[in-house]
């Protein structure tokens, strides 16, 4: 039971008195990183835009050790560019022409809260 530190309560938060994190830097005082790390830190902008931002001085204090774009896309960019196949504009089977000719159904549940009638599931029926 030895007390190591007192952490004061400040506006409902406990703030730890800690020094700011200092990143590994080159001898010139710049942050050293690969182009793909800068790509992630800038919110997955294009590799060419990252390179241009450093070269033009828009991003200061960064020294790129590898400006070659990595092969392929990073996983988040790959997922963001993924697309789903669109639905057919026309059904593969002809529409029903009579009442109750084709009925689509869906069951949803269980619901977290019961209905007034103490039910937890919902059934929908859609007639073409």
N, CA and C atoms as an extended XYZ file, in Angstrom:
384
Properties=species:S:1:pos:R:3:atomname:S:1:resname:S:1:resid:I:1 pbc="F F F"
N         0.674       -1.186        0.000 N   UNK     1
C         0.000        0.000        0.000 CA  UNK     1
C         0.735        1.293        0.000 C   UNK     1
N         1.807        1.488       -0.738 N   UNK     2
C         2.486        2.785       -0.795 CA  UNK     2
C         1.853        3.656       -1.882 C   UNK     2
N         1.556        4.915       -1.539 N   UNK     3
C         0.986        5.853       -2.496 CA  UNK     3
C         2.080        6.287       -3.472 C   UNK     3
N         1.782        6.168       -4.750 N   UNK     4
C         2.760        6.512       -5.782 CA  UNK     4
C         2.500        7.900       -6.345 C   UNK     4
N         1.222        8.213       -6.593 N   UNK     5
C         0.892        9.494       -7.223 CA  UNK     5
C        -0.506        9.923       -6.793 C   UNK     5
N        -0.732       11.217       -6.730 N   UNK     6
C        -2.062       11.785       -6.519 CA  UNK     6
C        -2.534       12.334       -7.856 C   UNK     6
N        -3.727       11.926       -8.263 N   UNK     7
C        -4.275       12.403       -9.532 CA  UNK     7
C        -5.464       13.293       -9.206 C   UNK     7
N        -5.355       14.602       -9.486 N   UNK     8
C        -6.436       15.526       -9.152 CA  UNK     8
C        -7.629       15.389      -10.100 C   UNK     8
N        -8.828       15.627       -9.549 N   UNK     9
C       -10.051       15.640      -10.339 CA  UNK     9
C       -10.219       17.043      -10.900 C   UNK     9
N       -10.355       17.165      -12.226 N   UNK    10
C       -10.450       18.463      -12.893 CA  UNK    10
C       -11.655       18.449      -13.828 C   UNK    10
N       -12.723       19.163      -13.467 N   UNK    11
C       -13.956       19.213      -14.259 CA  UNK    11
C       -14.507       17.821      -14.563 C   UNK    11
N       -14.505       16.946      -13.585 N   UNK    12
C       -15.054       15.610      -13.751 CA  UNK    12
C       -14.111       14.615      -14.404 C   UNK    12
N       -12.886       15.026      -14.713 N   UNK    13
C       -11.909       14.137      -15.334 CA  UNK    13
C       -10.668       14.044      -14.472 C   UNK    13
N       -10.085       12.876      -14.430 N   UNK    14
C        -8.808       12.705      -13.753 CA  UNK    14
C        -7.707       12.913      -14.787 C   UNK    14
N        -6.920       13.957      -14.616 N   UNK    15
C        -5.857       14.276      -15.569 CA  UNK    15
C        -4.520       13.833      -15.004 C   UNK    15
N        -3.839       12.997      -15.770 N   UNK    16
C        -2.525       12.528      -15.359 CA  UNK    16
C        -1.475       13.559      -15.740 C   UNK    16
N        -0.655       13.988      -14.794 N   UNK    17
C         0.412       14.933      -15.135 CA  UNK    17
C         1.541       14.188      -15.848 C   UNK    17
N         1.500       14.209      -17.198 N   UNK    18
C         2.483       13.480      -17.989 CA  UNK    18
C         3.086       14.405      -19.035 C   UNK    18
N         4.350       14.191      -19.377 N   UNK    19
C         4.944       14.987      -20.449 CA  UNK    19
C         4.345       14.582      -21.792 C   UNK    19
N         4.357       15.504      -22.742 N   UNK    20
C         3.851       15.213      -24.081 CA  UNK    20
C         4.724       14.152      -24.736 C   UNK    20
N         4.116       13.308      -25.561 N   UNK    21
C         4.855       12.261      -26.266 CA  UNK    21
C         5.738       12.896      -27.334 C   UNK    21
N         6.979       12.494      -27.362 N   UNK    22
C         7.913       12.999      -28.362 CA  UNK    22
C         8.225       11.864      -29.316 C   UNK    22
N         7.928       12.072      -30.606 N   UNK    23
C         8.162       11.036      -31.610 CA  UNK    23
C         9.640       10.940      -31.946 C   UNK    23
N        10.036        9.778      -32.460 N   UNK    24
C        11.414        9.593      -32.899 CA  UNK    24
C        11.682       10.538      -34.057 C   UNK    24
N        12.754       11.289      -33.988 N   UNK    25
C        13.033       12.284      -35.020 CA  UNK    25
C        14.450       12.131      -35.524 C   UNK    25
N        14.676       12.677      -36.707 N   UNK    26
C        16.025       12.667      -37.265 CA  UNK    26
C        16.848       13.748      -36.591 C   UNK    26
N        18.119       13.815      -36.942 N   UNK    27
C        18.994       14.813      -36.319 CA  UNK    27
C        18.562       16.227      -36.671 C   UNK    27
N        17.808       16.396      -37.753 N   UNK    28
C        17.339       17.722      -38.152 CA  UNK    28
C        16.070       18.136      -37.442 C   UNK    28
N        15.589       17.341      -36.509 N   UNK    29
C        14.379       17.694      -35.780 CA  UNK    29
C        13.111       17.340      -36.530 C   UNK    29
N        13.218       16.514      -37.550 N   UNK    30
C        12.045       16.131      -38.331 CA  UNK    30
C        11.571       14.729      -37.941 C   UNK    30
N        10.302       14.475      -38.165 N   UNK    31
C         9.717       13.163      -37.925 CA  UNK    31
C        10.051       12.275      -39.117 C   UNK    31
N        10.614       11.108      -38.857 N   UNK    32
C        11.013       10.180      -39.915 CA  UNK    32
C         9.927        9.131      -40.086 C   UNK    32
N         9.423        8.968      -41.318 N   UNK    33
C         8.392        7.959      -41.562 CA  UNK    33
C         8.380        7.522      -43.018 C   UNK    33
N         7.773        6.371      -43.246 N   UNK    34
C         7.579        5.854      -44.597 CA  UNK    34
C         6.356        6.528      -45.209 C   UNK    34
N         6.279        6.531      -46.527 N   UNK    35
C         5.166        7.168      -47.230 CA  UNK    35
C         3.830        6.522      -46.862 C   UNK    35
N         3.807        5.202      -46.639 N   UNK    36
C         2.539        4.552      -46.293 CA  UNK    36
C         2.058        4.940      -44.895 C   UNK    36
N         2.990        5.250      -43.984 N   UNK    37
C         2.592        5.727      -42.654 CA  UNK    37
C         1.979        7.120      -42.759 C   UNK    37
N         2.591        7.987      -43.582 N   UNK    38
C         2.028        9.327      -43.793 CA  UNK    38
C         0.655        9.217      -44.449 C   UNK    38
N         0.519        8.297      -45.380 N   UNK    39
C        -0.763        8.041      -46.049 CA  UNK    39
C        -1.854        7.732      -45.019 C   UNK    39
N        -1.541        6.886      -44.045 N   UNK    40
C        -2.514        6.542      -42.996 CA  UNK    40
C        -2.782        7.734      -42.078 C   UNK    40
N        -1.733        8.453      -41.709 N   UNK    41
C        -1.896        9.584      -40.785 CA  UNK    41
C        -2.684       10.736      -41.396 C   UNK    41
N        -2.619       10.868      -42.721 N   UNK    42
C        -3.359       11.941      -43.391 CA  UNK    42
C        -4.754       11.494      -43.827 C   UNK    42
N        -5.213       10.392      -43.299 N   UNK    43
C        -6.583        9.959      -43.581 CA  UNK    43
C        -6.727        9.218      -44.886 C   UNK    43
N        -5.658        8.526      -45.321 N   UNK    44
C        -5.674        7.683      -46.508 CA  UNK    44
C        -5.814        8.475      -47.806 C   UNK    44
N        -5.209        9.667      -47.851 N   UNK    45
C        -5.143       10.396      -49.126 CA  UNK    45
C        -4.169        9.654      -50.030 C   UNK    45
N        -4.194        9.961      -51.321 N   UNK    46
C        -3.340        9.273      -52.281 CA  UNK    46
C        -1.855        9.421      -51.964 C   UNK    46
N        -1.074        8.407      -52.348 N   UNK    47
C         0.371        8.410      -52.101 CA  UNK    47
C         1.026        9.602      -52.789 C   UNK    47
N         0.629        9.883      -54.012 N   UNK    48
C         1.200       11.018      -54.751 CA  UNK    48
C         0.900       12.333      -54.030 C   UNK    48
N        -0.305       12.474      -53.483 N   UNK    49
C        -0.669       13.685      -52.740 CA  UNK    49
C         0.167       13.806      -51.468 C   UNK    49
N         0.457       12.684      -50.812 N   UNK    50
C         1.318       12.701      -49.616 CA  UNK    50
C         2.709       13.197      -49.980 C   UNK    50
N         3.251       12.637      -51.050 N   UNK    51
C         4.591       13.009      -51.503 CA  UNK    51
C         4.638       14.500      -51.856 C   UNK    51
N         3.626       14.973      -52.592 N   UNK    52
C         3.572       16.386      -52.991 CA  UNK    52
C         3.433       17.302      -51.783 C   UNK    52
N         2.653       16.877      -50.782 N   UNK    53
C         2.444       17.704      -49.588 CA  UNK    53
C         3.750       17.922      -48.836 C   UNK    53
N         4.591       16.897      -48.768 N   UNK    54
C         5.886       17.033      -48.088 CA  UNK    54
C         6.831       17.887      -48.924 C   UNK    54
N         6.907       17.613      -50.234 N   UNK    55
C         7.833       18.332      -51.109 CA  UNK    55
C         7.487       19.813      -51.233 C   UNK    55
N         6.195       20.146      -51.209 N   UNK    56
C         5.783       21.544      -51.358 CA  UNK    56
C         5.815       22.312      -50.043 C   UNK    56
N         6.034       21.614      -48.927 N   UNK    57
C         6.096       22.277      -47.633 CA  UNK    57
C         4.755       22.404      -46.938 C   UNK    57
N         3.701       21.805      -47.515 N   UNK    58
C         2.385       21.847      -46.867 CA  UNK    58
C         2.405       21.038      -45.571 C   UNK    58
N         3.219       19.986      -45.535 N   UNK    59
C         3.424       19.189      -44.326 CA  UNK    59
C         4.836       19.477      -43.856 C   UNK    59
N         4.954       20.075      -42.687 N   UNK    60
C         6.271       20.442      -42.167 CA  UNK    60
C         6.733       19.446      -41.118 C   UNK    60
N         8.039       19.317      -40.974 N   UNK    61
C         8.607       18.480      -39.928 CA  UNK    61
C         8.569       17.000      -40.215 C   UNK    61
N         8.393       16.626      -41.489 N   UNK    62
C         8.347       15.215      -41.863 CA  UNK    62
C         9.446       14.942      -42.877 C   UNK    62
N        10.186       13.868      -42.641 N   UNK    63
C        11.224       13.434      -43.570 CA  UNK    63
C        10.871       12.023      -43.998 C   UNK    63
N        10.621       11.841      -45.294 N   UNK    64
C        10.229       10.538      -45.818 CA  UNK    64
C        11.460        9.717      -46.166 C   UNK    64
N        11.555        8.515      -45.598 N   UNK    65
C        12.695        7.643      -45.886 CA  UNK    65
C        12.403        6.715      -47.054 C   UNK    65
N        11.141        6.537      -47.396 N   UNK    66
C        10.782        5.679      -48.522 CA  UNK    66
C         9.585        6.307      -49.214 C   UNK    66
N         9.793        6.844      -50.412 N   UNK    67
C         8.698        7.504      -51.125 CA  UNK    67
C         8.091        6.607      -52.188 C   UNK    67
N         8.519        5.348      -52.235 N   UNK    68
C         7.960        4.410      -53.205 CA  UNK    68
C         6.616        3.911      -52.694 C   UNK    68
N         5.618        3.981      -53.548 N   UNK    69
C         4.284        3.524      -53.155 CA  UNK    69
C         4.299        2.021      -52.923 C   UNK    69
N         3.685        1.557      -51.837 N   UNK    70
C         3.628        0.114      -51.593 CA  UNK    70
C         2.773       -0.571      -52.658 C   UNK    70
N         3.045       -1.841      -52.900 N   UNK    71
C         2.279       -2.593      -53.896 CA  UNK    71
C         0.845       -2.766      -53.417 C   UNK    71
N        -0.100       -2.438      -54.259 N   UNK    72
C        -1.511       -2.599      -53.919 CA  UNK    72
C        -2.001       -1.536      -52.954 C   UNK    72
N        -3.235       -1.692      -52.532 N   UNK    73
C        -3.872       -0.754      -51.613 CA  UNK    73
C        -3.763       -1.265      -50.185 C   UNK    73
N        -3.778       -0.329      -49.222 N   UNK    74
C        -3.855       -0.752      -47.827 CA  UNK    74
C        -5.270       -1.294      -47.587 C   UNK    74
N        -5.446       -2.066      -46.532 N   UNK    75
C        -6.737       -2.720      -46.274 CA  UNK    75
C        -7.908       -1.733      -46.167 C   UNK    75
N        -7.786       -0.607      -45.405 N   UNK    76
C        -8.914        0.326      -45.344 CA  UNK    76
C        -9.264        0.924      -46.705 C   UNK    76
N        -8.254        1.246      -47.527 N   UNK    77
C        -8.523        1.799      -48.861 CA  UNK    77
C        -9.152        0.738      -49.756 C   UNK    77
N        -8.704       -0.491      -49.612 N   UNK    78
C        -9.260       -1.597      -50.388 CA  UNK    78
C       -10.739       -1.772      -50.065 C   UNK    78
N       -11.076       -1.731      -48.766 N   UNK    79
C       -12.478       -1.863      -48.357 CA  UNK    79
C       -13.320       -0.683      -48.820 C   UNK    79
N       -12.734        0.519      -48.784 N   UNK    80
C       -13.480        1.714      -49.183 CA  UNK    80
C       -13.786        1.710      -50.673 C   UNK    80
N       -12.916        1.115      -51.469 N   UNK    81
C       -13.123        1.082      -52.915 CA  UNK    81
C       -13.985       -0.093      -53.358 C   UNK    81
N       -14.232       -1.027      -52.458 N   UNK    82
C       -15.042       -2.194      -52.815 CA  UNK    82
C       -16.461       -1.758      -53.129 C   UNK    82
N       -17.065       -2.423      -54.084 N   UNK    83
C       -18.444       -2.085      -54.433 CA  UNK    83
C       -19.264       -3.368      -54.518 C   UNK    83
N       -20.540       -3.203      -54.315 N   UNK    84
C       -21.449       -4.335      -54.411 CA  UNK    84
C       -22.055       -4.340      -55.804 C   UNK    84
N       -22.401       -5.527      -56.274 N   UNK    85
C       -23.058       -5.621      -57.569 CA  UNK    85
C       -24.451       -5.022      -57.447 C   UNK    85
N       -24.867       -4.308      -58.487 N   UNK    86
C       -26.184       -3.687      -58.455 CA  UNK    86
C       -27.265       -4.738      -58.707 C   UNK    86
N       -28.468       -4.410      -58.268 N   UNK    87
C       -29.600       -5.286      -58.506 CA  UNK    87
C       -30.004       -5.197      -59.971 C   UNK    87
N       -30.596       -6.269      -60.462 N   UNK    88
C       -31.116       -6.234      -61.824 CA  UNK    88
C       -32.265       -5.240      -61.893 C   UNK    88
N       -32.327       -4.478      -62.982 N   UNK    89
C       -33.417       -3.514      -63.124 CA  UNK    89
C       -34.730       -4.230      -63.408 C   UNK    89
N       -34.611       -5.396      -63.997 N   UNK    90
C       -35.792       -6.174      -64.302 CA  UNK    90
C       -35.647       -7.542      -63.659 C   UNK    90
N       -36.719       -8.055      -63.116 N   UNK    91
C       -36.679       -9.345      -62.434 CA  UNK    91
C       -36.401      -10.468      -63.428 C   UNK    91
N       -35.718      -11.501      -62.976 N   UNK    92
C       -35.441      -12.657      -63.827 CA  UNK    92
C       -36.721      -13.443      -64.100 C   UNK    92
N       -37.699      -13.329      -63.191 N   UNK    93
C       -38.994      -13.986      -63.399 CA  UNK    93
C       -40.052      -12.911      -63.609 C   UNK    93
N       -41.044      -13.175      -64.433 N   UNK    94
C       -42.082      -12.157      -64.676 CA  UNK    94
C       -42.893      -11.879      -63.411 C   UNK    94
N       -43.393      -10.649      -63.295 N   UNK    95
C       -44.202      -10.258      -62.137 CA  UNK    95
C       -45.517      -11.018      -62.130 C   UNK    95
N       -46.015      -11.219      -60.939 N   UNK    96
C       -47.318      -11.873      -60.802 CA  UNK    96
C       -48.390      -10.933      -61.335 C   UNK    96
N       -49.388      -11.494      -61.977 N   UNK    97
C       -50.450      -10.669      -62.571 CA  UNK    97
C       -51.762      -10.771      -61.808 C   UNK    97
N       -51.847      -11.644      -60.826 N   UNK    98
C       -53.086      -11.810      -60.075 CA  UNK    98
C       -52.826      -11.593      -58.585 C   UNK    98
N       -53.874      -11.289      -57.859 N   UNK    99
C       -53.799      -11.083      -56.417 CA  UNK    99
C       -53.281      -12.353      -55.750 C   UNK    99
N       -52.309      -12.239      -54.870 N   UNK   100
C       -51.665      -13.342      -54.164 CA  UNK   100
C       -50.896      -14.276      -55.091 C   UNK   100
N       -50.595      -13.812      -56.286 N   UNK   101
C       -49.842      -14.630      -57.234 CA  UNK   101
C       -48.433      -14.909      -56.726 C   UNK   101
N       -47.828      -13.912      -56.101 N   UNK   102
C       -46.506      -14.090      -55.486 CA  UNK   102
C       -46.452      -13.169      -54.274 C   UNK   102
N       -46.168      -13.749      -53.117 N   UNK   103
C       -46.096      -12.993      -51.868 CA  UNK   103
C       -44.706      -13.183      -51.271 C   UNK   103
N       -44.069      -12.066      -50.906 N   UNK   104
C       -42.757      -12.098      -50.256 CA  UNK   104
C       -42.975      -11.889      -48.760 C   UNK   104
N       -42.221      -12.610      -47.939 N   UNK   105
C       -42.388      -12.476      -46.489 CA  UNK   105
C       -41.038      -12.273      -45.818 C   UNK   105
N       -41.096      -11.659      -44.647 N   UNK   106
C       -39.891      -11.449      -43.847 CA  UNK   106
C       -40.291      -11.488      -42.377 C   UNK   106
N       -39.465      -12.128      -41.567 N   UNK   107
C       -39.699      -12.188      -40.122 CA  UNK   107
C       -38.573      -11.432      -39.444 C   UNK   107
N       -38.930      -10.536      -38.532 N   UNK   108
C       -37.946       -9.748      -37.790 CA  UNK   108
C       -38.120      -10.015      -36.305 C   UNK   108
N       -37.000      -10.148      -35.591 N   UNK   109
C       -37.080      -10.312      -34.148 CA  UNK   109
C       -35.998      -11.231      -33.641 C   UNK   109
N       -35.907      -11.465      -32.379 N   UNK   110
C       -36.782      -10.911      -31.344 CA  UNK   110
C       -36.432       -9.453      -31.038 C   UNK   110
N       -37.460       -8.681      -30.744 N   UNK   111
C       -37.281       -7.278      -30.386 CA  UNK   111
C       -36.793       -7.179      -28.941 C   UNK   111
N       -36.079       -6.118      -28.637 N   UNK   112
C       -35.597       -5.917      -27.266 CA  UNK   112
C       -36.742       -5.588      -26.316 C   UNK   112
N       -37.785       -4.945      -26.856 N   UNK   113
C       -38.940       -4.550      -26.047 CA  UNK   113
C       -40.179       -5.208      -26.651 C   UNK   113
N       -41.008       -5.812      -25.821 N   UNK   114
C       -42.228       -6.451      -26.308 CA  UNK   114
C       -43.248       -5.397      -26.723 C   UNK   114
N       -44.111       -5.771      -27.669 N   UNK   115
C       -45.189       -4.876      -28.087 CA  UNK   115
C       -46.273       -4.850      -27.010 C   UNK   115
N       -47.303       -4.043      -27.229 N   UNK   116
C       -48.413       -3.966      -26.271 CA  UNK   116
C       -49.058       -5.338      -26.110 C   UNK   116
N       -49.111       -6.100      -27.200 N   UNK   117
C       -49.691       -7.442      -27.145 CA  UNK   117
C       -48.700       -8.509      -26.701 C   UNK   117
N       -47.571       -8.089      -26.116 N   UNK   118
C       -46.536       -8.995      -25.595 CA  UNK   118
C       -45.847       -9.803      -26.701 C   UNK   118
N       -45.761       -9.227      -27.894 N   UNK   119
C       -45.120       -9.907      -29.013 CA  UNK   119
C       -43.678       -9.429      -29.159 C   UNK   119
N       -42.809      -10.316      -29.680 N   UNK   120
C       -41.398       -9.979      -29.875 CA  UNK   120
C       -40.963      -10.088      -31.332 C   UNK   120
N       -41.834      -10.608      -32.185 N   UNK   121
C       -41.499      -10.802      -33.589 CA  UNK   121
C       -42.476      -10.039      -34.469 C   UNK   121
N       -42.014       -9.704      -35.689 N   UNK   122
C       -42.884       -9.019      -36.636 CA  UNK   122
C       -42.789       -9.736      -37.975 C   UNK   122
N       -43.912       -9.967      -38.614 N   UNK   123
C       -43.975      -10.610      -39.915 CA  UNK   123
C       -44.481       -9.587      -40.920 C   UNK   123
N       -43.766       -9.438      -42.030 N   UNK   124
C       -44.252       -8.568      -43.103 CA  UNK   124
C       -44.548       -9.426      -44.317 C   UNK   124
N       -45.648       -9.136      -44.985 N   UNK   125
C       -46.049       -9.819      -46.212 CA  UNK   125
C       -46.224       -8.761      -47.288 C   UNK   125
N       -45.566       -8.955      -48.423 N   UNK   126
C       -45.663       -8.006      -49.534 CA  UNK   126
C       -46.167       -8.749      -50.757 C   UNK   126
N       -47.319       -8.309      -51.260 N   UNK   127
C       -47.912       -8.912      -52.453 CA  UNK   127
C       -47.447       -8.121      -53.664 C   UNK   127
N       -46.928       -8.838      -54.664 N   UNK   128
C       -46.513       -8.146      -55.886 CA  UNK   128
C       -47.726       -7.555      -56.541 C   UNK   128
